[in-house]
């Protein structure tokens, strides 16, 4: 695989027929870090988080005020509207991926959205999942890891998904009336977002961190005052906060209200285990399921040296020779494969419902990984025979939709520059129809990997 092909397919989202292979692949990738648009056109018509929280608060208020027999109907109406918001956001995500001029930066959005996963299996967040990516992930992917982490864990989708919004300190002013302490967010920040599993924290650290996080919740109901104050999407409620000093990973944190948990998060970001965890996940995503340890170490050192400056880490990744090894080591996930297939066929958009159904059919529904760990990033998860058969079915359908607009024989070298093997070129040339030839291209070994 040539460097140009690697830039387009491994770092990017797949080549389009009108993409000229970059003459200087590394410079092409670096330029995208300056040209990235945090909120592309496809996302702009969608409601922002603050507006969605106003809808949430209105629903909650209506439920409280309604007779018992009407409450389920109010909730069902909220979920129906949430489903429409979800589909619209899936459409915006898909369109952005198909149209973007900065596919490397867009891939980074998808990476971090999966690292900090929420799942619409929890129906209450179905209408908020898109705004989570738009407002918590997208603005921070080129900034500091700490800012990204704080935006993520304070977003209503995460607060609801991991039950943090209802976590109450047992010794707080509201302790006797609340729902008790919830450890979910504290555990996932430690295990998934920062340090990683088997990194030395204990169950008592989880409990202490959960106590520090009490009071982190959704913004209050503005009632008749016109929604949440100042369009807020987060608030700290002192009456829910567990008072006292917390000891986490051997360090004592004085009670300072909201600042207590923020101090813990600051130290977690600076921990060597966090640098290694983030570096390993980035290297696994871009280079190999079992990434080279030397690469992981360099990325971790850059993360630590710069205080978690993500752009510096990306620059180190781009400059690393391991990232440019010609073997196509990464098997595409269903999302990767779908987007690269649509881009190869010159598609610029897809109807939101069609996009959502496509990803469900392929086994990777958008923002529904089933657990806070997100979707797997290794071939073993996605290369099973039944999963490949579903790709064949989708490839045939996409080829049929493309009709005569795409000729696989001329398209193949355009979207797989320097990658196309003689065996695949021959199979395409001998196909019994143009549609079959296109489908063969999309499920060829070269196209299934990046």
C-alpha positions in Angstrom: 0.0 0.0 0.0 1.4 3.4 -1.0 1.7 6.3 1.4 -1.0 8.1 -0.6 -3.4 5.2 -0.2 -2.5 5.0 3.5 -3.3 8.7 4.0 -6.7 8.3 2.2 -7.8 5.0 3.6 -6.0 4.4 7.0 -5.9 7.9 8.3 -8.9 9.2 6.3 -12.3 7.8 5.6 -11.7 6.3 2.2 -10.9 7.8 -1.2 -13.6 9.3 -3.5 -13.4 9.1 -7.3 -12.5 12.8 -7.5 -9.7 12.6 -4.8 -6.3 13.1 -6.2 -3.8 11.0 -4.2 -1.9 13.5 -2.0 1.6 14.3 -3.3 2.8 14.8 0.3 0.6 12.6 2.4 1.9 13.7 5.8 1.5 17.4 4.9 -2.0 16.7 3.6 -2.9 15.2 7.0 -1.3 17.9 9.0 -3.2 20.6 7.0 -6.5 19.1 8.0 -5.7 19.9 11.7 -5.9 23.6 10.7 -8.9 23.3 8.3 -11.2 21.2 10.6 -14.7 22.6 11.1 -16.1 21.7 14.5 -19.7 22.1 13.4 -20.1 21.3 9.7 -23.1 22.4 7.7 -25.0 19.1 8.1 -25.0 19.5 11.9 -26.1 23.2 12.0 -29.9 22.7 11.6 -30.0 20.3 14.5 -30.9 21.6 18.0 -28.1 22.1 20.4 -27.8 20.5 23.8 -29.2 23.4 25.7 -32.4 23.3 23.6 -32.7 19.6 24.1 -32.3 19.9 27.8 -35.2 22.5 27.8 -37.3 19.8 26.2 -36.2 17.2 28.8 -37.0 19.6 31.6 -40.4 20.3 30.1 -41.2 16.6 29.9 -40.1 16.0 33.5 -42.3 18.9 34.7 -45.3 17.7 32.7 -44.9 14.2 34.1 -44.8 15.6 37.7 -47.9 17.7 37.1 -49.9 15.1 35.2 -52.3 12.6 36.7 -50.8 9.1 37.1 -52.7 7.7 34.1 -51.3 10.3 31.7 -47.6 10.1 32.6 -46.6 7.1 30.4 -48.1 8.9 27.4 -46.0 12.0 28.1 -42.9 9.9 28.3 -43.7 8.0 25.1 -44.2 11.2 23.3 -40.8 12.4 24.5 -39.2 9.2 23.3 -40.9 9.4 19.9 -39.4 12.9 19.4 -36.1 11.7 20.7 -36.1 9.0 18.1 -36.6 11.6 15.4 -33.7 13.7 16.8 -31.5 10.5 16.8 -32.2 9.7 13.2 -31.5 13.3 12.1 -28.2 13.3 14.0 -27.2 10.0 12.4 -28.0 11.6 9.0 -25.8 14.6 9.9 -22.9 12.4 11.1 -23.1 10.3 7.8 -23.4 13.4 5.6 -20.4 15.0 7.3 -18.3 11.9 6.8 -19.2 11.8 3.1 -18.7 15.5 2.4 -15.8 16.4 4.7 -12.7 18.0 3.3 -10.8 16.9 6.5 -11.4 13.1 6.7 -8.5 12.6 9.1 -10.0 15.0 11.6 -13.5 13.5 11.1 -12.1 10.1 11.8 -10.7 11.5 15.1 -14.3 12.6 16.0 -15.5 9.0 15.5 -12.6 7.6 17.5 -13.3 9.8 20.5 -17.0 9.4 20.3 -16.4 5.7 20.7 -13.8 6.1 23.4 -16.3 8.1 25.4 -19.2 6.0 24.4 -22.9 6.5 25.3 -25.6 4.1 24.2 -29.1 4.8 23.1 -30.0 1.4 24.5 -30.8 3.6 27.5 -33.9 5.2 25.9 -33.8 8.4 27.9 -30.8 9.6 26.0 -31.9 8.7 22.5 -32.6 12.4 21.7 -29.3 13.5 23.2 -26.8 11.2 21.6 -26.2 13.4 18.5 -25.7 16.5 20.6 -23.2 14.6 22.7 -21.0 14.2 19.7 -21.8 17.7 18.3 -21.3 19.6 21.5 -19.0 17.5 23.8 -16.7 15.7 21.3 -16.4 17.8 18.1 -15.3 21.1 19.6 -12.5 19.4 21.6 -10.9 16.8 19.4 -7.9 19.0 18.6 -7.5 20.5 22.0 -6.5 19.3 25.5 -7.6 15.9 26.6 -8.7 17.3 30.0 -11.0 19.8 28.3 -12.5 16.9 26.2 -12.9 14.7 29.2 -14.6 17.5 31.2 -17.0 18.3 28.3 -17.9 14.6 28.0 -18.5 13.8 31.6 -20.6 16.9 32.2 -22.8 16.4 29.1 -26.4 15.5 29.9 -26.2 12.3 27.8 -23.3 11.0 29.9 -24.8 12.1 33.2 -28.0 10.3 32.3 -26.5 7.3 30.7 -24.3 6.5 33.7 -26.9 7.6 36.3 -24.7 10.4 37.6 -27.6 12.9 37.5 -29.3 11.0 40.4 -26.2 10.2 42.5 -26.6 11.6 46.0 -24.1 11.8 48.8 -25.4 9.8 51.8 -24.2 12.5 54.1 -25.3 15.4 52.0 -28.2 17.7 52.8 -30.4 15.7 50.4 -29.0 12.3 51.5 -32.1 11.1 53.2 -34.3 12.0 50.2 -32.0 11.1 47.3 -31.5 7.8 45.5 -28.2 7.1 47.0 -24.6 7.0 45.8 -24.1 5.8 42.2 -20.6 4.7 41.2 -21.1 4.2 37.4 -19.5 7.5 36.2 -16.6 7.3 38.6 -15.8 3.7 37.6 -16.0 4.4 33.8 -13.8 7.5 34.1 -11.1 5.4 35.8 -11.5 2.2 33.8 -12.4 3.4 30.3 -11.7 7.1 30.0 -8.4 7.6 31.7 -6.3 5.0 33.6 -7.6 1.9 32.0 -8.2 -1.6 33.5 -5.6 -3.1 35.8 -3.9 0.2 36.4 -3.8 0.1 40.2 -7.0 1.7 41.4 -9.2 -0.1 43.9 -12.9 -0.4 44.6 -12.5 2.1 47.4 -11.0 4.6 45.0 -14.1 4.2 42.8 -16.3 4.8 45.8 -14.3 7.8 47.0 -14.3 9.3 43.5 -18.1 8.7 43.2 -18.5 10.6 46.5 -16.4 13.5 45.1 -18.6 13.6 41.9 -21.9 13.9 43.8 -23.6 17.1 42.9 -22.6 16.9 39.3 -26.0 16.8 37.5 -28.3 18.3 34.9 -29.2 22.0 34.8 -32.4 22.9 36.7 -35.8 23.4 35.3 -36.3 27.0 34.3 -40.1 26.6 34.5 -41.7 29.7 33.1 -38.5 31.7 33.1 -37.7 30.6 29.6 -35.6 27.4 29.9 -32.3 26.6 31.6 -30.4 29.7 32.9 -28.1 30.9 30.2 -28.6 27.8 28.1 -26.8 25.8 30.7 -26.2 22.1 30.1 -24.6 21.2 33.5 -24.9 22.3 37.1 -23.4 21.5 40.4 -25.8 21.1 43.3 -24.1 21.5 46.7 -27.1 19.9 48.5 -26.3 16.6 46.7 -22.6 16.7 47.4 -21.0 14.4 49.9 -19.1 16.6 52.3 -15.6 15.8 53.5 -12.1 15.1 52.3 -11.7 12.2 49.8 -8.6 10.0 49.4 -8.2 8.6 45.9 -5.1 6.7 44.6 -3.3 7.7 47.8 -3.9 11.5 47.5 -6.2 13.5 49.8 -8.6 16.0 48.1 -10.1 18.7 50.4 -13.8 19.3 50.1 -14.2 22.1 47.6 -17.6 21.4 46.1 -17.4 21.0 42.4 -13.7 21.7 42.5 -13.0 18.5 44.4 -13.9 16.2 41.5 -12.3 18.5 39.0 -9.0 18.3 41.0 -9.3 14.5 40.8 -9.9 14.6 37.1 -6.9 16.9 36.6 -4.6 14.4 38.3 -6.1 11.4 36.4 -5.3 13.2 33.1 -1.7 13.7 34.3 -1.2 10.0 35.4 1.3 8.0 33.3 -1.3 5.2 33.0 -3.7 7.6 31.2 -1.0 8.6 28.7 -0.4 4.9 28.0 -4.1 4.0 27.8 -4.9 6.8 25.3 -1.7 6.1 23.3 -2.5 2.4 23.0 -6.0 3.0 21.9 -4.9 5.6 19.2 -2.2 3.2 18.0 -4.6 0.3 17.9 -7.1 2.3 15.9 -4.7 3.7 13.3 -2.0 1.1 13.0 -2.7 -2.4 14.2 -4.8 -4.5 16.6 -1.7 -5.2 18.5 0.2 -2.0 18.0 4.0 -1.7 18.2 5.1 -0.9 21.8 7.7 1.6 20.6 5.0 3.6 18.9 2.7 3.5 22.0 5.5 4.6 24.2 6.3 7.6 22.0 2.7 8.7 21.8 2.4 8.4 25.6 5.5 10.4 26.1 4.2 13.1 23.8 0.8 13.1 25.7 2.6 13.4 29.1 5.1 16.0 27.9 2.5 18.3 26.5 -0.1 17.9 29.3 -2.4 16.0 27.1 -2.3 18.2 24.0 -4.1 16.0 21.5 -2.8 17.8 18.4 0.7 17.1 19.5 -0.1 13.5 19.9 -1.6 13.3 16.4 1.5 15.0 14.9 3.6 12.3 16.6 1.4 9.6 15.1 1.6 11.1 11.6 5.4 11.3 11.9 5.8 7.7 13.1 7.2 5.3 10.6 5.1 2.5 12.2 1.9 4.2 11.0 3.1 4.0 7.4 3.9 0.4 7.1 2.5 -0.8 3.8 0.6 -3.9 5.1 -3.1 -3.1 5.5 -3.3 -4.3 9.1 -6.7 -2.8 10.1 -9.9 -4.5 9.2 -12.7 -2.0 8.7 -15.5 -1.8 11.2 -19.0 -1.7 9.7 -19.0 2.1 10.0 -15.7 2.5 8.3 -16.6 0.1 5.6 -20.0 1.8 4.9 -18.6 5.3 4.8 -15.7 4.3 2.6 -18.1 2.4 0.3 -20.4 5.4 -0.1 -17.4 7.7 -0.6 -16.0 5.4 -3.3 -19.4 5.5 -5.1 -19.4 9.3 -5.0 -22.3 9.6 -2.6 -22.6 12.9 -0.8 -25.5 12.1 1.5 -27.8 9.4 2.7 -31.3 9.7 4.1 -31.2 9.6 7.9 -33.4 6.6 8.3 -31.6 4.7 5.6 -28.2 5.5 7.3 -29.5 4.4 10.7 -31.0 1.2 9.3 -27.8 0.4 7.3 -25.6 0.5 10.4 -28.1 -1.6 12.3 -28.1 -4.2 9.6 -24.3 -4.3 9.6 -24.2 -4.8 13.4 -22.8 -1.4 14.5 -25.8 0.9 15.1 -24.7 4.5 15.7 -24.3 5.4 19.3 -25.6 2.1 20.5 -22.5 -0.1 21.4 -24.4 -1.8 24.2 -21.8 -0.8 26.9 -19.8 2.2 28.0 -16.7 0.4 26.6 -17.8 1.3 23.1 -17.4 -0.8 20.0 -14.4 -3.1 19.6 -11.6 -1.9 17.4 -10.2 -5.3 16.4 -10.7 -7.6 13.4 -11.9 -10.5 15.5 -15.1 -8.6 16.3 -16.0 -7.7 12.7 -14.6 -10.4 10.4 -17.0 -13.3 11.2 -18.5 -15.1 8.2 -22.1 -13.9 8.9 -20.9 -10.3 9.2 -19.1 -10.6 5.9 -22.3 -12.0 4.2 -24.2 -8.9 5.4 -21.5 -6.7 3.8 -22.0 -8.6 0.5 -25.7 -8.0 0.6 -25.2 -4.3 1.3 -22.5 -4.0 -1.4 -25.0 -5.5 -3.9 -27.7 -3.0 -2.9 -25.3 0.0 -3.1 -24.1 -1.2 -6.5 -27.7 -1.4 -7.7 -28.5 2.1 -6.4 -25.4 3.4 -8.2 -26.6 2.0 -11.5 -24.5 2.9 -14.5 -23.0 6.0 -12.8 -20.0 4.1 -11.7 -17.7 1.8 -13.7 -15.9 -0.5 -11.3 -13.0 -1.1 -13.7 -12.1 2.6 -13.8 -13.2 3.3 -10.2 -11.0 0.6 -8.6 -7.6 2.2 -9.2 -9.0 5.6 -8.2 -10.3 4.5 -4.8 -7.5 2.0 -4.1 -4.4 3.9 -5.5 -1.4 1.6 -5.5 -3.3 -1.1 -3.6 -5.4 -2.9 -6.2 -4.1 -6.4 -6.8 -4.1 -8.2 -10.2 -6.5 -10.8 -8.8 -9.1 -8.2 -7.8 -8.7 -6.3 -11.0 -9.2 -9.5 -13.0 -12.3 -10.5 -11.0 -13.8 -7.0 -11.6 -13.0 -7.2 -15.3 -14.7 -10.6 -15.7 -17.8 -9.8 -13.7 -21.0 -10.6 -15.5 -22.5 -7.2 -15.0 -21.5 -3.7 -13.9 -23.4 -4.0 -10.6 -21.6 -7.3 -9.8 -18.3 -5.7 -10.6 -19.0 -2.8 -8.2 -20.1 -5.2 -5.5 -16.9 -7.2 -6.0 -14.8 -4.1 -5.6 -16.5 -3.1 -2.3 -16.0 -6.6 -0.7 -12.5 -7.2 -2.1 -9.8 -7.9 0.4 -8.1 -4.6 -0.4 -11.3 -2.6 0.2 -12.2 -4.4 3.5 -8.9 -3.3 5.1 -7.2 0.0 5.6 
